[in-house]
Amino acid sequence: MLSGIVTFKIDDDIFEAGPRTAVRVGGDAFRSVHNDTDDETELLIFSRRLDEPPTETRDDFWASA
């Protein structure tokens, strides 16, 4: 995180991350990140490029409020 606050969900863990926070995510983890605030955020992501990345979705990953 460079600036602002975002909410991460990695598998079953949900947490907020703010400026100067690093989050390491394993390649096989279900993950998502979003901004729940009205403020802008800056997020820097590094990832290894795969020729054929595996893709999987879960419709119920974020529970409805």
HELIX and SHEET records of a PDB file:
SHEET    1   A 3 ASP A  13  ALA A  17  0                                        
SHEET    2   A 3 VAL A   6  ILE A  10 -1                                        
SHEET    3   A 3 ARG A  31  HIS A  34 -1                                        
END                                                                             
